[in-house]
Amino acid sequence: MKIDQERKDRLKKMLNKMKEQILREAREEMKKFQTGEKRQIVEAVMDDADLSVIDLSEDISLKQLSTHRDILKKIEEALRKLEEGTYGICEMCGDEIPEERLKILPFAIYCRDCQEKIEMIEKFEGEEGQ
């Protein structure tokens, strides 16, 4: 199932816009982390007994950078699929993923129905393992 060029262009623009936003946020986080900006702010208002809060702040920054990296990988994969003509196609049932869903979650690989089935199975397996 091929998507028309107008939809492809619209989706590509949306994915690239999201990619730029994530890159911008990641650059800002890296800059703050590298300059120690967060550490300086926290140190200014805390005493030595609260240094664990600084470490926590740095851990959160690293986690945010990791999350940005994961999202960027998903966006790159979505852009690759868009070029191949397979973007927006549910990997489970093969139906087209509605554009409304892709606007909310541009790197969705399942339609809503299949995603719900997967989540039910995961929930059931999680309950079974307890």
Contact map, one row per residue, 1 for C-alpha under 8 A:
1110000000000000000000000000000000000000000000000000000000000000000000000000000000001100100000010000000000000000000000000000000000
1111000000000000000000000000000000000000000000000000000000000000000000000000000000001100000000000000000000000000000000000000000000
1111101100000000000000000000000000000000000000000000000000000000000000000000000000001000000000000000000000000000000000000000000000
0111111100000000000000000000000000000000000000000000000000000000000000000000000000000000000000000000000000000000000000000000000000
0011111110000000000000000000000000000000000000000000000000000000000000000000000000000000000000000000000000000000000000000000000000
0001111111000000000000000000000000000000000000000000000000000000000000000000000000000000000000000000000000000000000000000000000000
0011111111100000000000000000000000000000000000000000000000000000000000000000000000000000000000000000000000000000000000000000000000
0011111111110000000000000000000000000000000000000000000000000000000000000000000001000000000000000000000000000000000000000000000000
0000111111111000000000000000000000000000000000000000000000000000000000000000000000000000000000000000000000000000000000000000000000
0000011111111100000000000000000000000000000000000000000000000000000000000000000000000000000000000000000000000000000000000000000000
0000001111111110000000000000000000000000000000000000000000000000000000000000000000000000000000000000000000000000000000000000000000
0000000111111111000000000000000000000000000000000000000000000000000000000000001001000000000000000000000000000000000000000000000000
0000000011111111100000000000000000000000000000000000000000000000000000000000000000000000000000000000000000000000000000000000000000
0000000001111111110000000000000000000000000000000000000000000000000000000000000000000000000000000000001001000000000000000000000000
0000000000111111111000000000000000000000000000000000000000000000000000000010011000000000000000000000000001000000000000000000000000
0000000000011111111100000000000000000000000000000000000000000000000000000000000000000000000000000000000000000000000000000000000000
0000000000001111111110000000000000000000000000000000000000000000000000000000000000000000000000000000000000000000000000000000000000
0000000000000111111111000000000000000000000000000000000000000000000000000000000000000000000000000000000000000000000000000000000000
0000000000000011111111100000000000000000000000000000000000000000000000010010000000000000000000000000000000000000000000000000000000
0000000000000001111111110000000000000000000000000000000000000000000000000000000000000000000000000000000000000000000000000000000000
0000000000000000111111111000000000000000000000000000000000000000000000000000000000000000000000000000000000000000000000000000000000
0000000000000000011111111100000000000000000000000000000000000000000100110000000000000000000000000000000000000000000000000000000000
0000000000000000001111111110000000000000000000000000000000000000000100010000000000000000000000000000000000000000000000000000000000
0000000000000000000111111111000000000000000000000000000000000000000000000000000000000000000000000000000000000000000000000000000000
0000000000000000000011111111100000000000000000000000000000000000000000000000000000000000000000000000000000000000000000000000000000
0000000000000000000001111111110000000000000000000000000000000001100100000000000000000000000000000000000000000000000000000000000000
0000000000000000000000111111111000000000000000000000000000000000000000000000000000000000000000000000000000000000000000000000000000
0000000000000000000000011111111100000000000000000000000000000000000000000000000000000000000000000000000000000000000000000000000000
0000000000000000000000001111111110000000000000000000000000001001100000000000000000000000000000000000000000000000000000000000000000
0000000000000000000000000111111111000000000000000000000000000000100000000000000000000000000000000000000000000000000000000000000000
0000000000000000000000000011111111100000000000000000000000000000000000000000000000000000000000000000000000000000000000000000000000
0000000000000000000000000001111111111100000000000000000000000000000000000000000000000000000000000000000000000000000000000000000000
0000000000000000000000000000111111111100000000000000000001001000000000000000000000000000000000000000000000000000000000000000000000
0000000000000000000000000000011111111000000000000000000000000000000000000000000000000000000000000000000000000000000000000000000000
0000000000000000000000000000001111111000000000000000000000000000000000000000000000000000000000000000000000000000000000000000000000
0000000000000000000000000000000111111111000000000000000000000000000000000000000000000000000000000000000000000000000000000000000000
0000000000000000000000000000000111111111100000000000000000000000000000000000000000000000000000000000000000000000000000000000000000
0000000000000000000000000000000110011111110000000000010011000000000000000000000000000000000000000000000000000000000000000000000000
0000000000000000000000000000000000011111111000000000010011000000000000000000000000000000000000000000000000000000000000000000000000
0000000000000000000000000000000000011111111100000000000000000000000000000000000000000000000000000000000000000000000000000000000000
0000000000000000000000000000000000001111111110000000000000000000000000000000000000000000000000000000000000000000000000000000000000
0000000000000000000000000000000000000111111111000000110000000000000000000000000000000000000000000000000000000000000000000000000000
0000000000000000000000000000000000000011111111100010010000000000000000000000000000000000000000000000000000000000000000000000000000
0000000000000000000000000000000000000001111111000000000000000000000000000000000000000000000000000000000000000000000000000000000000
0000000000000000000000000000000000000000111111100000000000000000000000000000000000000000000000000000000000000000000000000000000000
0000000000000000000000000000000000000000011111111110000000000000000000000000000000000000000000000000000000000000000000000000000000
0000000000000000000000000000000000000000001011111110000000000000000000000000000000000000000000000000000000000000000000000000000000
0000000000000000000000000000000000000000000001111110000000000000000000000000000000000000000000000000000000000000000000000000000000
0000000000000000000000000000000000000000000001111111000000000000000000000000000000000000000000000000000000000000000000000000000000
0000000000000000000000000000000000000000000001111111110000000000000000000000000000000000000000000000000000000000000000000000000000
0000000000000000000000000000000000000000001001111111111000000000000000000000000000000000000000000000000000000000000000000000000000
0000000000000000000000000000000000000000000000001111111100000000000000000000000000000000000000000000000000000000000000000000000000
0000000000000000000000000000000000000000010000000111111110000000000000000000000000000000000000000000000000000000000000000000000000
0000000000000000000000000000000000000110011000000111111111000000000000000000000000000000000000000000000000000000000000000000000000
0000000000000000000000000000000000000000000000000011111111100000000000000000000000000000000000000000000000000000000000000000000000
0000000000000000000000000000000000000000000000000001111111110000000000000000000000000000000000000000000000000000000000000000000000
0000000000000000000000000000000000000110000000000000111111111000000000000000000000000000000000000000000000000000000000000000000000
0000000000000000000000000000000010000110000000000000011111111100000000000000000000000000000000000000000000000000000000000000000000
0000000000000000000000000000000000000000000000000000001111111110000000000000000000000000000000000000000000000000000000000000000000
0000000000000000000000000000000000000000000000000000000111111111000000000000000000000000000000000000000000000000000000000000000000
0000000000000000000000000000100010000000000000000000000011111111100000000000000000000000000000000000000000000000000000000000000000
0000000000000000000000000000000000000000000000000000000001111111110000000000000000000000000000000000000000000000000000000000000000
0000000000000000000000000000000000000000000000000000000000111111111000000000000000000000000000000000000000000000000000000000000000
0000000000000000000000000100100000000000000000000000000000011111111100000000000000000000000000000000000000000000000000000000000000
0000000000000000000000000100110000000000000000000000000000001111111110000000000000000000000000000000000000000000000000000000000000
0000000000000000000000000000000000000000000000000000000000000111111111000000000000000000000000000000000000000000000000000000000000
0000000000000000000000000000000000000000000000000000000000000011111111100000000000000000000000000000000000000000000000000000000000
0000000000000000000001100100000000000000000000000000000000000001111111110000000000000000000000000000000000000000000000000000000000
0000000000000000000000000000000000000000000000000000000000000000111111111000000000000000000000000000000000000000000000000000000000
0000000000000000000000000000000000000000000000000000000000000000011111111100000000000000000000000000000000000000000000000000000000
0000000000000000000001000000000000000000000000000000000000000000001111111110000000000000000000000000000000000000000000000000000000
0000000000000000001001100000000000000000000000000000000000000000000111111111000000000000000000000000000000000000000000000000000000
0000000000000000000000000000000000000000000000000000000000000000000011111111100000000000000000000000000000000000000000000000000000
0000000000000000000000000000000000000000000000000000000000000000000001111111110000000000000000000000000000100000000000000000000000
0000000000000010001000000000000000000000000000000000000000000000000000111111111000000000000000000000000001100000000000000000000000
0000000000000000000000000000000000000000000000000000000000000000000000011111111100000000000000000000000000000000000000000000000000
0000000000000000000000000000000000000000000000000000000000000000000000001111111110000000000000000000000000100000000000000000000000
0000000000000010000000000000000000000000000000000000000000000000000000000111111111000010000000000000000001100000000000000000000000
0000000000010010000000000000000000000000000000000000000000000000000000000011111111100010000000000000000000000000000000000000000000
0000000000000000000000000000000000000000000000000000000000000000000000000001111111110010000000000000000000000000000000000000000000
0000000000000000000000000000000000000000000000000000000000000000000000000000111111111110000000000000000000000000000000000000000000
0000000100010000000000000000000000000000000000000000000000000000000000000000011111111111000000000000000000000000000000000000000000
0000000000000000000000000000000000000000000000000000000000000000000000000000001111111110000000000000000000000000000000000000000000
0000000000000000000000000000000000000000000000000000000000000000000000000000000111111110000000000000000000000000000000000000000000
1110000000000000000000000000000000000000000000000000000000000000000000000000000011111110000000000000000000000000000000000000000000
1100000000000000000000000000000000000000000000000000000000000000000000000000000011111111100000000000000000000000000000000000000000
0000000000000000000000000000000000000000000000000000000000000000000000000000011111111111100000000000000000000000000000000000000000
0000000000000000000000000000000000000000000000000000000000000000000000000000000001000111110000011110010000011000000000000000000000
1000000000000000000000000000000000000000000000000000000000000000000000000000000000000111111001111000000000001110000000000000000000
0000000000000000000000000000000000000000000000000000000000000000000000000000000000000001111111111000000000001110010000000000000000
0000000000000000000000000000000000000000000000000000000000000000000000000000000000000000111111000000000000001100000000000000000000
0000000000000000000000000000000000000000000000000000000000000000000000000000000000000000011111000000000000000100010000000000000000
0000000000000000000000000000000000000000000000000000000000000000000000000000000000000000011111100000000000000000010000000000000000
0000000000000000000000000000000000000000000000000000000000000000000000000000000000000000111111110000000000000000000000000000000000
0000000000000000000000000000000000000000000000000000000000000000000000000000000000000000110011111000000000000010000000000000000000
1000000000000000000000000000000000000000000000000000000000000000000000000000000000000001110001111100000000000010000000000000000000
0000000000000000000000000000000000000000000000000000000000000000000000000000000000000001110000111110110000000111000000000000000000
0000000000000000000000000000000000000000000000000000000000000000000000000000000000000001000000011111110000000010000000000000000000
0000000000000000000000000000000000000000000000000000000000000000000000000000000000000001000000001111111000000000000000000000000000
0000000000000000000000000000000000000000000000000000000000000000000000000000000000000000000000000111111100000000000000000000000000
0000000000000000000000000000000000000000000000000000000000000000000000000000000000000000000000001111111111010011000000000000000000
0000000000000000000000000000000000000000000000000000000000000000000000000000000000000001000000001111111111110000000000000000000000
0000000000000100000000000000000000000000000000000000000000000000000000000000000000000000000000000011111111000000000000000000000000
0000000000000000000000000000000000000000000000000000000000000000000000000000000000000000000000000001111111000000000000000000000000
0000000000000000000000000000000000000000000000000000000000000000000000000000000000000000000000000000111111110000000000000000000000
0000000000000110000000000000000000000000000000000000000000000000000000000010010000000000000000000000111111110000000000000000000000
0000000000000000000000000000000000000000000000000000000000000000000000000110110000000000000000000000010011111000000000000000000000
0000000000000000000000000000000000000000000000000000000000000000000000000000000000000001000000000000110011111110000000000000000000
0000000000000000000000000000000000000000000000000000000000000000000000000000000000000001111000000000000000111110000000000000000000
0000000000000000000000000000000000000000000000000000000000000000000000000000000000000000111100001000000000011111111000000000000000
0000000000000000000000000000000000000000000000000000000000000000000000000000000000000000110000111100100000011111111000000000000000
0000000000000000000000000000000000000000000000000000000000000000000000000000000000000000000000001000100000000111111100000000000000
0000000000000000000000000000000000000000000000000000000000000000000000000000000000000000000000000000000000000111111110000000000000
0000000000000000000000000000000000000000000000000000000000000000000000000000000000000000010110000000000000000111111111000000000000
0000000000000000000000000000000000000000000000000000000000000000000000000000000000000000000000000000000000000111111111100000000000
0000000000000000000000000000000000000000000000000000000000000000000000000000000000000000000000000000000000000001111111110000000000
0000000000000000000000000000000000000000000000000000000000000000000000000000000000000000000000000000000000000000111111111000000000
0000000000000000000000000000000000000000000000000000000000000000000000000000000000000000000000000000000000000000011111111100000000
0000000000000000000000000000000000000000000000000000000000000000000000000000000000000000000000000000000000000000001111111110000000
0000000000000000000000000000000000000000000000000000000000000000000000000000000000000000000000000000000000000000000111111111000000
0000000000000000000000000000000000000000000000000000000000000000000000000000000000000000000000000000000000000000000011111111100000
0000000000000000000000000000000000000000000000000000000000000000000000000000000000000000000000000000000000000000000001111111110000
0000000000000000000000000000000000000000000000000000000000000000000000000000000000000000000000000000000000000000000000111111111000
0000000000000000000000000000000000000000000000000000000000000000000000000000000000000000000000000000000000000000000000011111111100
0000000000000000000000000000000000000000000000000000000000000000000000000000000000000000000000000000000000000000000000001111111110
0000000000000000000000000000000000000000000000000000000000000000000000000000000000000000000000000000000000000000000000000111111111
0000000000000000000000000000000000000000000000000000000000000000000000000000000000000000000000000000000000000000000000000011111111
0000000000000000000000000000000000000000000000000000000000000000000000000000000000000000000000000000000000000000000000000001111111
0000000000000000000000000000000000000000000000000000000000000000000000000000000000000000000000000000000000000000000000000000111111
0000000000000000000000000000000000000000000000000000000000000000000000000000000000000000000000000000000000000000000000000000011111
